Amino acid sequence: MCPGQRPTQCPSISKTDNRDTVCPGDAVTYEITVSNDPSNASVTGATVVDDFSSISQLQDVSWKCMPSDGASCSPLSGSQDLRSTVNLQPGKEVTYEVKARVGAQATGTITNQASVTLSGAASSCAQMTDTTKIPGDLAIEIGGPTQIPEGEVATYAVGVSHSGAAMTGVQVTVEVTGGTPLPPAAGTPCVINTQGGFTCNLGKLSAGSSSVPLELKVQAPGGCPCPAAPITLTATVTANDRECDDSNNSATASTAVTCAADLVLQSFTVVPPNPPQCGTITYKIDYKNLGPGFACGTFVEQSIPAGLTFVGPPSCQIVGSNVHCLVGDLPPNGMGTLQTSFGVPTVCQDPIDSNVKISSTTPDPNPSNNGSAAETHCPPNVRITKTDNPDPVVPGQGLVYEITVKNTGAAAVSGAVVEDDFPPELRKVLWCRGAGCVPILSPPLKDTIDLAAGETRIYRLGGIVQPMCSGVLHNKATITPPAGVCDDPSDNQAMEDTHVVATGVLAFCEGISGPMLEMTPFTKTFLLINCGPANQADNPGDEFKDTLPAGLTLTGASATSGVASTSGNMATWNGAIPVGGTVTITMNGMIDPLTAGMTFCNQATIAYDADGDGTNESIGFSDDPDEPGPADPCCFRVLKIFEIPLLSGDGLAALALLLAALAIMRLRRRSL
């Protein structure tokens, strides 16, 4: 060094990337400045060195030199390691711009040192180190059940993992929707926060790799309505320190809340009386929810039986052919009873069938036990019908009525009463029970009977129309159900009108009276009626003629009008009869000896003018109105002594006189 020459001193060096932290993949720019102090002598041939190849975290390194005036560097650019010679006048500097990229797997701290060495020196005279941290990485995962039943507890596993640099103030926040957080176990870093979620303070996580497991529990909602939204947990991990990758700092778990309620129809029955009585049928429906969850919006659907009308309860609504009854929300093991009523017509469709089903808005895992059916039968209904034969009928003719009684219901009836009011115009009325039976029972017809379901009973009534020209025979039959039986009264009565039709003159044997013993008198009476259509005149010839048979002796004849005559054993009558008029002819006679036990029958003959020409061209015969045919002869039987009924004292005395008279008459006949 020449006298007065300044010594060459080491230039200063600085280095910075202007960052405290970098993340993998970041682009990094370092600035390295070498400066010569103005008081320093010029620097010639100094070497600037930065060994980037020794820094594993950096990739793709390139640099360039940017000298100021009075300074130079060689070379001006390069890649990887920096090796450059610089000349610096006093107060001058060179700046190196180094570009690099942080490797994708880089961790820890990037330490980079640049140095300057004077020419000919064995070691550097100035160094500068830049330190840049690569932050640690946090990640979080959360897992739990995919679905749970309502009201159950779901357990979630939250895992926090850490790698790289130490991190402070690490905190996990879990947002919960759709469920209720349960207090974490004692000793865990988690608590329930004011937002209804969890907060877990993990504090500091040391450098390196670590994981922190957390267990959280959430109760699923229960009750109604059944939840539609799932339970959702969103977990987020944060720290005080910067983190390169926060894309994995949040995780979500979702759990579907399943709703299930096993509804069962325990019983579906008809409330007694069964079959129903008096117009109403009531069903009893018992149901239960076997769980495990609530049965929300539970409702009962019952089919309306054919022909019946819904009565109640008013909380039910008719929907189509069903009754829809809302019974509300049913908790697990909850049960209930519903009664429904329907109006039953007096004539209904048998059998009475109905189906019932219980449902809810909650899924039912076992629908096979949700329904049931009930069958019953229509109440008893008794009805009566009646026919007559013949119709029309003529006077003196037999008339038969047939009465049919039936229980048209499907239930038995006990104690129904069958009655018939006989027309007063009928004589010798009798009745019987059974199809095709012969009437033998005397009036009245009043019969108390039991009828099985669908059973039919038949009655027959017979009588003889009394002497009359025209009219209508009114016959009413009734059946009266027992008290309390629901019955249709419109078919409990049957009316039958039979028309009596006759024309011309009719003769009726009104009766034969007397002791009916040998050698006793008797009286035979005839009734003549003119049934029109015109008055009957006293035309030529006899209008009436009756000859007594052998064994009887005619002793006289009389009439209420006209002229009655006798000739031997024959009685005749001549006279006129107006339309609707009547004449009574009486014949008297004696019963001959030796006739005991004999029956005598005969008919009178009548002649009349049917066409009104003054000549009796029409012939008729008398009728016994106590016999069913339209032209029956009059008959009587002579009694034998032992057939005489037991008589009183006066009767016995009269009989003794009569027998004495008979003995005298026989003696006289013998003497003659």
Protein Blocks (a to p, Z undefined) as FASTA:
>chain_A
ZZhiacdddddddddehiabdcehiacdddddddddfkbccdehiacdddfklmmkbghi
acdddddehiacddfbdehjadddddddehiacdddddddddfkbghjdddddddddehi
abdfbdcdddddddddddddddddfbdcehiacddddddddehjddehiacddddehiac
ddddehiabdcdfkopacddebjadeddddddddddddddedjdddfbdcddddddddfb
dcfblmlmcccdddddddddddddfbacdddddddeehiacdddddddebjbdcehiacd
ddddehiacfbdfkbccehjbccddebjadehiacdddddddddfbdcdddddddddddf
bdcfblmlmgccdddddddddddddddddddddehiacddddddddfbfbdcehiacddd
ddfkbghiacdedehiacfbdcdddddddddehiacdddddddddddfbdcddddddddd
dehiacdfklmcccdddddddedjddddfbdcdjhighiacddddddddebjbdcdddeh
jfbdcdddehiacfbdcdfehjdddehjbccddddddehiacdddddddddehkghiacd
ddddddddfkonopafbccddddfkbfbfbdcdddddddfklpccddfklmmmmmmmmmm
mmmmmmmmmmZZ
